Structures are given as C-alpha cells and as structure tokens.
Amino acid sequence: MNIKFICYPKCSTCRDAKKYLEAKGATLDTQDIKENPPTVAELQAIHQQSGLPLKRLFNTSGNSYRALNLKERFDTLSELELFELLSQDGMLIKRPIIIGNDFTLIGFKKEQIDEAF
C-alpha cells in the first residue's frame, strides 16, 4: 500500500509510526512537515478527508502554538486564517499525517492504522 507520510523526522512519534507502517508493508512517500509544510489547499483537503474538527490538526502542545497564544486566540480567527497559519509553520501541525487511498489519519494510533489496513 502506498502511503503519503507527512512527518517531522526528528519526532519520536513520527519515527515510531514510520516503523509501524513499514512493518505492515506500506511504501511511504515522506514529506518533511518543517521543511515543506502542506499548502492551504492540501491542509483543507486533509481536514475534510480526516473528518476531524480543525483544532485536531494543530499541535496544541508545541512551542509554535504557545508562542502564537493560539489557546486564547483560536476561536477569534477565521478558518482561512487558521489554515494559513498551519501552512506557514509546519511545527503547528499535529503529526504524523498518514494519507492512504481511502483514509487520512492525524497522529499515531496503532488501532487506527490497523483498522485502515
């Protein structure tokens, strides 16, 4: 199975997810979220395909999220402004993002991957 794997290579969760997916026989097309963050259009598609609330695309425990005071500002920003922030700083994005033919997963949960495969 071919998977688009959007990650931060230095992230231990991303490394664990990569190993898990490869052990399941997945072929990964890897994209570094910091060096090459998804575009606004890509993020909108990821959001729609995941079926999750927009806030779940954010790495709420990260330094970038705290530096921008998004905990307090999140509800005051438009959806487009939020997508633009994500596209400008990949470290704001929850990772990894795992995209298959018929699924999009945000974060690493073995049971979700098992279900998708």
C-alpha positions as CSV (number, residue, x, y, z in Angstrom):
1,M,0.0,0.0,0.0
2,N,1.3,3.4,-0.9
3,I,1.1,6.0,1.8
4,K,1.8,9.7,1.9
5,F,3.5,10.2,5.2
6,I,3.8,13.8,6.4
7,C,6.1,14.0,9.4
8,Y,8.9,15.7,11.3
9,P,11.9,13.3,11.0
10,K,13.2,14.2,14.5
11,C,9.9,13.4,16.2
12,S,10.0,10.1,18.0
13,T,6.2,9.6,17.4
14,C,6.8,10.0,13.7
15,R,9.7,7.6,13.7
16,D,7.6,5.0,15.6
17,A,4.7,5.5,13.1
18,K,7.1,5.1,10.2
19,K,8.4,1.8,11.6
20,Y,4.9,0.5,12.3
21,L,3.7,1.3,8.8
22,E,6.8,-0.2,7.1
23,A,6.3,-3.4,9.2
24,K,2.8,-3.6,7.8
25,G,4.3,-3.5,4.3
26,A,3.5,0.2,3.4
27,T,5.6,2.1,0.9
28,L,6.0,5.6,2.2
29,D,6.2,8.8,0.3
30,T,7.7,11.0,3.0
31,Q,7.3,14.8,3.3
32,D,9.1,16.8,6.0
33,I,6.5,18.9,7.7
34,K,9.0,21.6,8.8
35,E,11.0,21.9,5.5
36,N,7.9,21.5,3.2
37,P,4.7,22.2,5.1
38,P,1.4,21.4,3.3
39,T,-0.3,24.2,1.4
40,V,-3.6,25.7,2.4
41,A,-5.3,23.7,-0.3
42,E,-3.6,20.5,0.9
43,L,-4.5,21.2,4.5
44,Q,-8.1,21.9,3.6
45,A,-8.3,18.5,1.8
46,I,-6.6,16.7,4.8
47,H,-9.1,18.3,7.1
48,Q,-12.0,17.3,5.0
49,Q,-10.8,13.8,4.5
50,S,-10.0,13.2,8.1
51,G,-13.5,14.2,9.3
52,L,-11.9,15.8,12.4
53,P,-12.5,19.2,13.9
54,L,-10.0,21.8,12.6
55,K,-8.4,22.2,16.0
56,R,-7.3,18.5,15.8
57,L,-4.9,19.5,13.0
58,F,-3.0,21.7,15.5
59,N,0.0,20.5,17.6
60,T,-1.5,22.1,20.7
61,S,1.4,21.1,22.9
62,G,4.1,22.6,20.6
63,N,6.1,25.7,21.1
64,S,4.8,27.4,18.0
65,Y,1.2,27.0,19.3
66,R,2.1,28.5,22.6
67,A,4.2,31.3,21.1
68,L,1.3,32.4,19.0
69,N,-1.0,32.3,22.0
70,L,-3.4,30.2,19.9
71,K,-5.1,28.7,23.0
72,E,-6.6,32.1,23.6
73,R,-6.9,33.3,20.0
74,F,-8.1,30.1,18.2
75,D,-11.9,30.9,18.3
76,T,-11.3,34.5,17.1
77,L,-9.5,33.5,13.9
78,S,-11.3,32.6,10.7
79,E,-10.9,29.1,9.2
80,L,-8.8,30.5,6.4
81,E,-6.5,32.3,8.8
82,L,-6.1,29.1,10.7
83,F,-5.2,27.2,7.6
84,E,-2.8,29.9,6.6
85,L,-1.0,29.7,10.0
86,L,-0.7,25.9,9.5
87,S,0.7,26.3,6.0
88,Q,3.3,28.8,7.2
89,D,4.7,26.8,10.1
90,G,4.8,23.0,9.8
91,M,5.6,22.8,13.5
92,L,2.0,23.9,14.2
93,I,0.6,20.8,12.6
94,K,-0.2,17.7,14.5
95,R,1.9,14.8,13.2
96,P,2.3,12.5,11.5
97,I,-0.3,12.8,8.8
98,I,-0.9,9.4,7.2
99,I,-2.8,9.5,3.8
100,G,-3.9,6.4,2.0
101,N,-6.2,5.8,-0.9
102,D,-9.3,5.9,1.2
103,F,-8.3,7.3,4.6
104,T,-6.5,10.2,6.3
105,L,-5.2,9.8,9.8
106,I,-3.8,12.6,12.0
107,G,-1.4,11.5,14.8
108,F,-0.2,7.9,15.5
109,K,-2.6,5.4,16.9
110,K,-1.8,1.7,16.1
111,E,-5.5,0.7,16.3
112,Q,-6.5,3.4,13.7
113,I,-3.7,2.1,11.3
114,D,-4.8,-1.5,11.8
115,E,-8.4,-0.6,11.0
116,A,-7.3,1.4,7.9
117,F,-5.2,-1.5,6.6
